[in-house]
Amino acid sequence: MTGLPLNVDWQQILLHLFNFTILFGALYVLLYKPVKDFMDGREAHYAEMDSAAEKALADAESSKETYESKLKSFDAEIKAERSKAGEEIDEEKKRRLEAAKTEADKIISDAKAEAEAEKGKIIASAQKDITKLISEAMEKLAIGESDKDVFDKFLDAAEGEDK
């Protein structure tokens, strides 16, 4: 070879370059492409998992908000029912109190009427007894007993009636 410094063989360099190209192409086809496809698939799988997780999280948050709103509405409904029940209890209490007052007034008026009737009977009975005693006393006066004996018998009879 002529005029080449350092004894460089271009043919050898080209052969090595050709071998390197073939090796690079073979490695690209055999290793790089399957590894890249695997990595792309893995990346897609993780992206899919991430989107599924985000969707599940969004669904969970939506469900949470729905349940919280339902819980709030149930709380409001419970408060309304408690209020309504309290009002009904108050009304029932008032109604029963009025019924008890009416019953008490009736009992009192019945007792007063009964007491008045009993008072009337007692007065009538006392008037009969007084009338009877007076008539007996008059009879005895008319028969001629002494005033003192009649008066003593009258008092004895009156005391006997009291006992």
C-alpha positions as CSV (number, residue, x, y, z in Angstrom):
1,M,0.0,0.0,0.0
2,T,1.2,3.2,-0.9
3,G,1.3,6.4,0.9
4,L,-0.6,5.5,3.9
5,P,0.8,6.7,7.0
6,L,0.5,4.5,10.1
7,N,-0.1,1.5,8.0
8,V,-4.0,1.9,8.0
9,D,-5.9,-0.7,5.9
10,W,-9.1,0.9,4.7
11,Q,-10.5,-2.4,3.6
12,Q,-10.2,-3.8,7.1
13,I,-11.9,-0.7,8.5
14,L,-14.8,-1.0,6.1
15,L,-15.2,-4.7,6.9
16,H,-15.2,-3.9,10.6
17,L,-17.7,-1.1,10.0
18,F,-19.8,-3.6,7.9
19,N,-19.6,-6.2,10.7
20,F,-20.5,-3.5,13.3
21,T,-23.6,-2.5,11.2
22,I,-24.7,-6.1,10.8
23,L,-24.2,-6.7,14.6
24,F,-26.0,-3.5,15.4
25,G,-28.9,-4.4,13.1
26,A,-29.1,-7.9,14.5
27,L,-29.0,-6.7,18.1
28,Y,-31.6,-4.0,17.2
29,V,-33.9,-6.6,15.8
30,L,-33.2,-9.3,18.4
31,L,-32.9,-7.2,21.5
32,Y,-33.8,-3.6,21.2
33,K,-37.1,-3.9,19.4
34,P,-38.5,-6.7,21.8
35,V,-37.3,-4.8,24.8
36,K,-38.7,-1.5,23.5
37,D,-42.1,-3.3,22.7
38,F,-42.0,-4.9,26.2
39,M,-41.3,-1.5,27.8
40,D,-44.0,0.2,25.7
41,G,-46.5,-2.5,26.7
42,R,-45.5,-2.1,30.3
43,E,-45.8,1.6,30.1
44,A,-49.3,1.3,28.5
45,H,-50.3,-1.3,31.2
46,Y,-49.2,1.1,34.0
47,A,-50.9,4.0,32.3
48,E,-54.1,1.9,32.0
49,M,-53.8,1.0,35.7
50,D,-53.3,4.6,36.6
51,S,-56.4,5.7,34.6
52,A,-58.4,2.9,36.1
53,A,-57.2,4.0,39.6
54,E,-58.1,7.6,38.9
55,K,-61.5,6.5,37.6
56,A,-62.1,4.3,40.7
57,L,-61.0,7.2,42.9
58,A,-63.4,9.6,41.1
59,D,-66.2,7.0,41.4
60,A,-65.4,6.6,45.1
61,E,-65.4,10.4,45.7
62,S,-68.7,10.6,43.8
63,S,-70.2,7.8,45.9
64,K,-68.9,9.5,49.0
65,E,-70.5,12.8,48.1
66,T,-73.7,11.0,47.2
67,Y,-73.7,9.1,50.6
68,E,-72.8,12.3,52.5
69,S,-75.7,14.2,50.8
70,K,-78.0,11.3,51.6
71,L,-76.7,11.2,55.1
72,K,-77.4,14.9,55.5
73,S,-80.9,14.5,54.0
74,F,-81.5,11.6,56.4
75,D,-80.3,13.8,59.3
76,A,-82.6,16.5,58.3
77,E,-85.5,14.0,57.9
78,I,-84.7,12.6,61.3
79,K,-84.7,16.0,62.8
80,A,-88.0,16.8,61.1
81,E,-89.5,13.5,62.3
82,R,-88.3,14.2,65.9
83,S,-89.8,17.6,65.7
84,K,-93.1,16.2,64.4
85,A,-93.1,13.5,67.1
86,G,-92.4,16.1,69.8
87,E,-95.3,18.2,68.5
88,E,-97.6,15.2,68.5
89,I,-96.5,14.3,72.0
90,D,-97.2,17.8,73.2
91,E,-100.6,17.8,71.5
92,E,-101.4,14.4,73.0
93,K,-100.2,15.7,76.4
94,K,-102.4,18.7,76.1
95,R,-105.4,16.6,75.0
96,R,-104.9,14.2,77.9
97,L,-104.5,17.1,80.3
98,E,-107.7,18.7,79.1
99,A,-109.5,15.3,79.4
100,A,-108.1,14.9,82.9
101,K,-109.3,18.5,83.8
102,T,-112.7,17.8,82.4
103,E,-112.9,14.5,84.3
104,A,-111.7,16.2,87.5
105,D,-114.3,19.0,87.0
106,K,-117.0,16.3,86.4
107,I,-115.9,14.4,89.5
108,I,-115.9,17.6,91.6
109,S,-119.4,18.7,90.3
110,D,-120.7,15.1,90.9
111,A,-119.3,15.1,94.4
112,K,-120.8,18.6,95.1
113,A,-124.2,17.4,93.7
114,E,-123.9,14.2,95.8
115,A,-122.9,16.3,98.9
116,E,-125.8,18.6,98.3
117,A,-128.2,15.7,97.9
118,E,-126.7,14.1,101.1
119,K,-127.1,17.4,102.9
120,G,-130.7,17.6,101.8
121,K,-131.3,14.1,103.0
122,I,-129.6,14.8,106.3
123,I,-131.6,18.1,106.7
124,A,-134.9,16.3,105.8
125,S,-134.1,13.5,108.2
126,A,-133.2,16.0,110.9
127,Q,-136.4,17.9,110.3
128,K,-138.4,14.6,110.5
129,D,-136.6,13.7,113.8
130,I,-137.2,17.2,115.2
131,T,-140.8,17.1,114.1
132,K,-141.2,13.7,115.6
133,L,-139.6,14.8,118.9
134,I,-141.7,17.9,119.0
135,S,-144.9,15.9,118.3
136,E,-144.0,13.4,121.0
137,A,-143.2,16.3,123.4
138,M,-146.5,17.9,122.6
139,E,-148.3,14.6,123.1
140,K,-146.7,14.2,126.5
141,L,-147.5,17.7,127.4
142,A,-151.0,17.1,126.4
143,I,-151.1,13.9,128.5
144,G,-150.1,15.9,131.5
145,E,-146.6,15.0,132.4
146,S,-144.6,17.6,134.2
147,D,-142.5,20.0,132.2
148,K,-139.4,18.8,133.8
149,D,-140.0,15.1,132.9
150,V,-140.9,16.0,129.3
151,F,-137.8,18.1,129.0
152,D,-135.6,15.4,130.4
153,K,-137.1,12.8,128.1
154,F,-136.7,15.2,125.2
155,L,-133.0,15.6,126.0
156,D,-132.6,11.8,126.5
157,A,-134.2,11.1,123.1
158,A,-132.1,13.8,121.4
159,E,-128.9,12.3,122.9
160,G,-130.0,8.8,121.9
161,E,-130.4,10.0,118.3
162,D,-127.0,11.5,118.2
163,K,-125.4,8.3,119.4
